[in-house]
């Protein structure tokens, strides 16, 4: 089943509201690579192929390592490749995404608060909220990914 022809044009005010949150996040001071890593992990959890493609591309353009890109779903198993701050953000993103199951455990909260200021924690939470929203829209409306990435030069 293919996606709606013009999915976000039917409700441009709602789309623009979510874009406004993204614009805020871009100015929030959180590292762009960190935000993209969180968005990629959440998109993988939610099975949003459009967003996986978008955030994979963005991380690739930002110079993220192949190891990091390929192992983001199993980041806990990687002894190297993710900083303590990235690990805290990924754990937070997963816990907030699965909030109905996890209730965001105290240990995850303590970990994110050890790595992020209060404002950064709130901004990171808004980033998780935003990507979960985009994922749900794209999956429900059957938004396909863009054309394949060009191969990297050796």
Secondary structure, 3 states (H helix, E strand, C coil): CCCCCCCCCCCHHHHHHHHHHHHHHHHCCCCHHHHHHHHHHHHHHHCCHHHHHHHHHHHHHCCCCHHHHHHHHHHHHCCCCCCHHHHHHHHHHHHHHCHHHHCCCHHHHHHHHHHCCHHHHHHHHHHHHHHHHHHHHHHHCCCCCCCCCCCCCC
